């Protein structure tokens, strides 16, 4: 798609047809009773559904989160009072036992895993039929796929970060909550039986087909065209083009707000400091919200307690940003900025707004006067893309593909940190890192034996391609070799047992004769062979090539290990999906002969199809 075609798609539609959003299935009671004070309790279907929501997270971190549990139980009691007789004994969360329902859910999961191929195919066909009905819309005669087209099912609100309403019951969305956007001459889709749509509109200036409000936060939710649609591609490209346009204005804008730091007008000083933070730190501008929402703030809504000063010129930030993600940062600023902020904070006390004369609307109105269409949000896209491009210049030109990918992910991480795209460290991170290190050590153990088995001349030949092949394995002493040998034996035995189990299960499903029991003697012979040397069964003539390939594999695994550990607290997806111009990645891949599939999954490749035609020297 070229820029002209995408610009035309942006102008809206003339005709629009669709079948409306898809609603989640109604709840079907299972009849499994939870226990209260050791006794089974019969619940109404409505209360049983809510109890089942909690049983679903019983073994997850939410199940032990005090705020989550408190909010859940408050809403659970409200549902019980509305739907169950007064004799229902449930009063205290501590006396509740949801384990029977959790066990029921686990059994259902096992049944799902054990489904026959025919049953799985039937389910797949059922899903495909629903996608065919609800997953597409027709704009101006052009049939295009929708994004997430199903109304969110009821459940317990998770939230992100330290959201105060985590665990709150998210009620079922009804058709009466939904506004449908459709062409004036198109047939309006039928709502589920017994219901009607909340509102029907014909708005060609917008691309969504349905909207409703999140029952917890009150924020609007939409069904939009899918990532590969012309409308979505147009929106993405125009967003990045707007950020690129900022190149022409950024020097003048910076010069202007730095001059305003010494203004006698309070509004100009506040605006100058806010713009400095938004420009240099990529802090979101922030929007006003209701009292019942999380105490999250952006630049314009910062309060005195969120900022601390340290002479001569350091500012410490600590506040909850979007999605209740904590923003903690300390930066050294220019003396004029520090001086202006010091004066501004002199009369401020905890609870006071720092920029009380400024709002997001006023700030954006000022920015749009400096550059057509400029808003505070454009700075995040601009800074993310320019930072990413700058960091990619550190890519080693003659490095291996894994080394280049490590440089790419480090650049992506740099942007994610700039934009405060955090994630909690997985509770299995340590275990998974240990397993990955063991995998590397097992490869190095095999390489150790390969080098021993190779003649000196052959080893010299390999050294021409892998210069460090002669270097000793410094972390492969006698104790480590013994540990690796034992680990290799255990993995081999497990592999044999797992393979036999799968063969037995497959034969049972097909009604065939199961395989004979495992030949323990054969396994013991294989283990003895492994203990002697993991390369004893290899063809000596192929050992040289195998050693080169294994060394490359080790280098790749070590780079991946570093990459995984460095990224354990950072989410790379959000910045790549929303803030970094995809053309930078495409040009980088072409310049370094890296397959695009290494940096974009299939979904992103489809979403950014419009970016794929740029040359290797394209610059943001």
URMOLIN-V23377 format. One line per field, one symbol per residue. ss: DSSP state (@ for helix, = for strand, . for the rest). psi: psi as a letter, one per 20 degrees, with the letter a starting at -180 (. if undefined). burial: b if it has 9 or more other ideal C-beta (glycine too) atoms within 8 Angstrom, else e. A space follows every 10 residues. Layout:
ss=???
psi=???
burial=???
//
This chain:
ss=..@@@@@@@@ .....===.. .=........ ...===..== =...@@@@@@ @@@@@@.... @@@@.@@@@@ @@@@@@@@@@ @@@....... ..@@@==.@@ @@@@@@@@@@ @@@...@@@@ @@@@@@@@@@ @@@@.====. .=====...= ....==.... ........== ....@@@.== =......... ........== =........= ===......= ===.=....@ @@@@@@@@@@ @@@@@@@@.@ @@@@@@@@@@ .....@@@@@ @@@@@@@@@@ @......... ........@@ @.=@@@==== ...======= .@@@.===== ==..@@@@@@ @@@@@..... ..=......@ @@@@@@@@@@ .....@@@@@ @@@@@@@@@@ @@........ @@@@@@@@@@ @@@@@@@@.. .=......@@ @@@@@@@@@@ @@@@@@@@@@ @@@..@@@@@ @@@...@@@@ .......@@@ @@@@@@@@@@ @@@@@@@@@@ @@@@@@@@@@ .........@ @@@@@@@@@@ @@.......@ @@@@@@@@@@ @@@@@@@@@@ @@@@@@...= ..@@@@@@.. .@@@@@@@@@ @....@@@.. .@@@@@@.@@ @.........
psi=prhgghhhhh iargqpqrjr rpqqqqpoqi ipprqpkiqq ppqqhghhgh hhghhhjgjr hhijohgggg gghghghhgg hhiqqiipio hphhjpojhh hghghhghgh hghjqqhghh hggghgghhh ghgijqqopl iopqqrcoip pprqappgrq clpijpiqpo rpprhiippp pqqhiqppqp rqpjrqqgqp rnniiqiqiq qrppigijqq qqorqrhiqh gghgggghgh hghhhhgiig ghgghghhhi hjqipgghgg hggghggggh ikpqhqqqrr hjrqmqragi jqrhiipqqo qhkpppqorp bqkkppopqp qprqghgggg hgghigjqrp hqpgmiiqrg ghghhghhhh ppjprhhhhg gghgghgggg hiijpogjrr ghhghggghh gghgghggjl nrqqppijgg ghhghhhhgg hhhhgghghg hhipqgghhh ghhhhnhjhi pqnhklaggh hgghggghgg hggggggggh gghghghghi krpqqrqpnh ggghghghgg hgpijhjqoh ijhgghgghh hhhggghhgh gggghhjhjp ohgghhhhhp phhggggggh hjlpphihhp rhghgggkhi iijqrijpq.
burial=eeeebbbebb eebebbbbeb bbbbeeeeee eebbbbeeee bebebbbbbb bbbbbebbee ebbebebbbb bbbebbbbbb eebeeeebeb eeeebbbbbb bbebbeeeee eeeeeeeeeb eebeeeeeeb eeebbbbbbe eeebbbbebb bbebebbebe bebebbbbbb eebebeebbb bbbeebeebe eeeebebbee eeeeeebbbb bbbbeeeeee eebbbbbbbb bbbbbbbbbb bbbbbbeebb eebbebbbbb bebeeebbbb bbbbbbbbbe bbbbbbeeee eebbebbbbb bbbbebbebe eebbbbbebb bebbbbbeee bebeebbbbb bbebbeeeee ebebbeebeb ebbbebbbeb beebbbebbb bbbbbbbbbe bbeebeeebb bbbbbbbbbb bbbbbbbbbb bbeeeeeebe ebbeebbbbb bbbbbbbbbb bebbeeebbe ebbeebeebe eeeeebeeeb beebbebbbe bbbeebbeeb eebbeebbee eeeeeeeeee eebeebbebb eeeebeebee eebbebbbeb bbbbbbbbbb bbbbebbbeb bbebbbeebb bbbbbbbbbb ebebebeebb eeebbbbbbb bbebeeebeb
//
